[in-house]
C-alpha cells in the first residue's frame, strides 16, 4: 500500500480527443426535500483549519491499495492501446504511485521520472488514459493521471496537453485542478503555444472553452471567433476530434450574445452528428416544440443523465393530459415510461453516491 497525496475530487475520466468532458463535481441528488431538520449548531472552524480545506492548496494524504495487473489487461483489450502493453502500463502506474508517495520532490520530478525510467511520452499518455477509464477511479488515481498528462505535456506531447487542458476547464477557478493553478504550467504553456500557432483545430476549440469559462461579453465574442476559426480549420483536417465540443461551444457563445438563430443552427448541426448534447440543447431551447419528447428520449438513451428528470416530467405531463382526455391506454404508456426512467435515474444517483464515497475515502 502506498501513501499518496490527493485532493478530494469526486470522479473523473480521461478526456480523449473527441470525447465529452469529464464531470468533476458532486453528483446531483435524486430527490431534493424542502424539509428543514433541526440540528445542533456546530462550532465554526478556526481560520487555520479553514486554510487546510482550501482546494487550491496541496492535497491531503490517503492510503490507496494499488490495482492488480488484471485491471490493466482488461482495459487494454477494450481500448486497443497502440504504444503500451498491460504489463508496461501497470509497471508505470506502480512506479509512479511510489514516486508520488515521496515527501520531498523537485518541481520537475515528473519529467525526470519519465526520462530516468525510459518511459516514452506515448506510453505515459496511454497509461494515464487507461487509468482514467477505470470504472471506480480513486481521487488519488485521478490526480496521478493528470500528473502523467502534465509530464507528457512538458516533454512535448501535444495531445496530452490538450486533453488535460480541457479537463482543467471544468473546475472552479480556485480548485487545485484548474487551468490557472501553478501545478499545471507545462500544460498551459504547451496549449498556449498551439493556440498561438493557430494550426490545430482542437487547440482553437480549447481556446474557445477558456474564453467561455470567463463569462464576460468580450470573452464570449472571442470564444465565438475561436470556434468559427476552429471549424474552418477542421473542415480541411483529416480528422477533427473536438467537432462536437466546437459546435456546442459555438451555440453557447451565440446564446450568450443573444443570437438565438445561430445557436439553434449550431445545436441542430450537433444533433445531426447524432450527439446526445445536441438533442439536449435543442430541448432546453425549445421546451414547447413537438420534438421536445423525441429530443429528450434520444439524449437519455445515449446516457446523458441531465435529461432523465426532464424526460420523467414530460411523460408525467403527457400522462395527465391523456387521462383528462380519456385516452387511458396512451396514459398508461406514458406512466410506464415515466416509471422506467425514474428507476434509471435512481440507479444513476446511487452509482454517483457510491463513487463519491470511494473518492472521499481515506
N, C-alpha and C positions, 0 to 999 in steps of 0.2 A: 504494500500500500504506500502511496506517495502523499506527501504534504504539498498541496498546491495553493497558489494564490488565485482567488477568483472574485468576481463581482456577482451580485445576485440577479443575473439575467434570467428571465422566465424561460424562454426557449428560443432556439434559433436554428436556421437551416441555411446551408451554403447557397449563396446566390450565384448559380451558374449563369453564364451569358444566356439571356433569353428567358429565364425563369422569373416568376413574380418574387417580389422582395419578401424577406422573412419578417414575421411578426416578432417584435422584441418588446412586448407589452403584456400586461396581465390578461388572462382570458376573461371575456365578458361573462358575468354570472348569468345563469339561465333565468332566474326569477329575481326581480327587484321588489322588495317589500317596503311599504310606507310605514310599517310599524316601528316605533322607536322604543328601544329597550333601555331601562334604567340600569346603569352600571356605576360601579364605584369610580370616583374621579381618580385618574392616575396622576401621580406627580410629574411635573414637567421635567424632561431630561436637562441636565446641565449643559451649558454651551460647549464644554469639552466633549460630552457624549454626542451632541449633535454633529460635531466635526467628524467623528468616526463614522457617521452614517451618510456622509456626503457621497453621492455617486461618482463624483469626479476624482475621488481620492483613490489611492492604491487599493486593490481588492483584499478581502479578508482570507484567512487560511481555512481550508477544509481538507478532510481526508477522503480520497477517492480510490475506489477499487479499480485497478486497470482492466481494460477489456481484454477478453481472450482472443486468440488468433482466429477462432471460428467466426467471430463477428465480422472480421475483415474479409474472410473468404466468402461469406455470403454476399456482402455488399459489392465486392469486386466483380462477381459474376453478374450482378444486376446492373451495375453501372457501366461495365465494359471499359474499364480504365486501360489506357494505352501505354503508359510510361512507368507504372509502378505495379508490383505484384502484391498479393496479400501479405506475404512474409516481409517484404520490404516496408510496406505501409505500417504494419504492426511494429516493426523494429524502429521506424522513425517516430511513431507515436509514443512508444515506451521510452526511448531515449529523450524525447522532447519533454515528456512528463517529468522525468527525473531532473532534467536541466532546469525546468521551471521551479522545482522544489528548492533549489539553491537560494539561500537568503540574499547574498551579495552578488550582483551581476552587473557588468558594464552595460552602457546604453546600447551598444551594437552587438550584444551577445548572440542574438538570433542569427544574424548573417554569419558571424564567426562560427556558430554551431553548425550551420549548414555546410560551410567550407571545410571545417575540421572533420566532419563526418562524411564528406564527399557526397552530399545529397544535392542532386540537381534541382533547379527551380521547378521543373516539370513534376518531379516526384513529390516535392514539397507541396506544390499546388494541389495535386491529385489526392495526396493524403489528407490535406485539410478539407477538400471537397467531400471525400469519403466520410470523414468524421461528422461533418455537418448533416449527413443524411441518416445517421443513426436514429431510430425511432424515439428513443428516450435519451437525448443528449443532456449531459450534466452541464451546469453553468461553467464549470472549470474547463470542460472539453470545448465549449463554445469559445471561451477566452483563448485556449491553446490554439484552436483552429484559426481564429482571427490573427493570432500572433504569427502563425505559419504563413498566412497570406501576406501579412505585412513584411515578413522577412523575405518572401519571394519577390514582393514589390521592390524592396531595397536592392535585390540582386538583379533587377531589370525585367521582371515578368509583368508585362502589361495587363494580361488577363487577370492575374491575381490582384493587381492594384485596382482595376475597375470593379471586380467582384466585391472586394472588401469595401471599396469606396461607396458602392451602392448600399451595402449593409449599414454602413456608418451614417447614412442619411435618415435612418428610420428610428432614431432615438432622440431623447431630449437633449438640447444643446449642452446641458450641464452633466450629462451622463458620461461615465467612463468610456462607453462605446459610442462616442460621437466623433464626427469628422474633424472637429476643431481641437480635440484633445491632443496634447503633445505626443502621446504614445504612438499615434498613427502618422507621424511625419513622413515616413517612407511612402506610404500610400498617397498622401496628399500631394507630395512633390511629383510623383510619377503621373498621377492623374492630371494634375495641372499642366504638366509638360505635354501630355497627349491632347488636352483641351486646347492649349495654345497652338499646337501644330495644326489642328483643325482638319485632320485627315481621317480620323476614326469616328464613324457614326455613333458607336456606343459611348465613346468619351463625351461626345456632344450631348447625348441623352443624359449622362451623368451631370454635365454642366447645367442642363435644364432643371434637373431634380434639385441641385444645390440652390439654384435661384428660387425655385418653388418653395423650398423649405424656409426661406427668409420671410415670406408672406408680406411683401410690400408691393405696391403697384409698379414701381420701377423694376423690381426683380421679376414680377410676373411677366412684364413685357420682354425682359431679357430671356426669361425661360422660354417664352413662345418663340422668340427668334432662334434660340438654340435648338429647339425641337424641329422647327421648319428646316434649319440647316442640316440637322442630322438626317431628316427624312430624304432630303435631296442627295446626300452622300450615300445613304442606304440603298437608294434605287440603283446606283452604279456598282455597289459592292456585291461580291459573290454571295455574301451572307450577312444579313442584318439581324443579329441576335436579339437586340432590345427594341425591335419594332413595336411590339405591344406596349411597352413602357413609354415609348416615344408618342404613340397615338393617345394614350391615356393622359400623359403629361400635357400634350397639346390641347386636349379637350378641357382639362382642368384649368390651364392658363387662360383659355378662351372664356371659360365660365367666369373666372375672377375678373376678366376685363370686360364683362357684360356683353360678350358676343355669343349669344346662345346658338345661333345658326352654325357658326364654326365649331362650337363644342359638339353639337349634335352630329355634324359631319364626321368629326374625329372619332366619337364613340361608336357611330354606325360602322365606320371602317374597321374599328376594333372588333365589333361583333361579327363583321364579315370574315374576320380571321378565325371565327369560332372561339373567341376568347371570352371566358366567363365574365371578366370585368367589363367587357364591352356591353353585354346584356344587363349587367348590374347597373352600370352608369346610365344607360338609357331608361331603365326602370325608375331610377331615382329622379331623373329629369322629367319623366312623363308618367306620373302615377295614375293618371286618368286615361291613359292610352288603352285601346283594345288589346294591344300586345303586351300589356303590363304583366299578366299572369304567365304568359309564354316566356317572356324575358326572365322573370324570376325563376321559373322552373328549369330553364336551360342553365342559368348560373348556379342554381342549387345542385343540379345533377352533376355539375363539374366539381362540386365540393367547396364552393365559395360560401363559407359559413355565415357571412354577413346577410345573406339572402334568406336564411332559414326562417327567422322570425317574421320577416315581411311576407314570406310565402304562406306561413300559417295564418297570419292575419287576413290575407286576401282570400284564402279558402273559407275562413270563418265568415267573412263579409258576404261572399257569394252564397254560402250555405244559408245565411239568414235571408237573403233576397229570394232564393229559390223556395224556401219554406213559406215566405209571405205570399208567393205567387202560386202555391200549390204544386210545385214541381218537386215532389218528395224524393223521387229516385235520384235526380240530379243533386238534391241537397245532401242525400246520404253519401254520394260520391265525394262531394267536397268535404264532408265530415270525415270520411275515411282518409282522404289525402291530408287533411289538417292533422289528424292523429298520427299518421306515419311520419310526417315531417317534424312533429313535436317530439317523437321518440328519437329521431336522428339528432335533433337539436340538443336534447338532454344528454345523449351519448357523447356528443361533441363537447359539451360543457363538462361532463365527468372526466373525459380524457384530458381536458385542459387543466382541471384541478389536480389530477394525478401528476401531470407533467410539472405543474407549478410546485407540487410537494417535492418532487425529485430534485428540481433545480435549486430549491431553497434548503435542501438537507445539508447538514454539516457534520 
